[in-house]
Amino acid sequence: MQRTPLVAPVVGALLLGLGATACSTQERNYEIPSALCGTAISPDLLEPLLPPGDKISTTLSDRVEGMKRCLVSVDGKQVLAVGTEWWKEGASLRRAALVIANVESDDKETEDGRYLYSASGAIGKVTCPKPRKTDGELLATARVNEPGTSDEAAMKKLIAAYAEAVGKSDECT
């Protein structure tokens, strides 16, 4: 009686299956924050814009007067940035979008004209009851840096919520 060598094909099939499983099981092993550099934001708004990974961190960059950026990194790679910037009163949102956000001048605009947004970036006007600066207008920005995490509807929701949260912050009260 002669045995058929089935070991190689079986082992090959198992390895192929394990490789496919390893590639498809990327998941988020970190807790999505409920604030970005001190500004409260719902984790549900961030979830569609963040990639899988093991560790999330945020870094505040505020070295330039009138400009703040919160840089969000997953596993050491920057994936999302939100921020604020003071602009001259009456500045065009479309012009500002070209300069400070990952938004093009022909991207979608909300009906009220307060926000411009795309799948990868957004900019919006912040309503400040008592602005820290009285000779300018505060703008909020958001952009994703990670391919595959861009989402137009999620970006629109994020910029509206972020601008509202900034409006309740020390920058505006």
Protein Blocks (a to p, Z undefined) as FASTA:
>chain_A
ZZddfklmmmmmmmmmmmmmmmmmgccfbdcdfbeehiacdfklmmmmpccdfbdcdddd
fkbghiacddddeehiafbdcddddddehiafklmmmmmmccdfkbccdfklpaccdfkb
ccdddddfbafblkbccddddddfbehiacfklmmmmmmmmmmmmmmmmklZZ
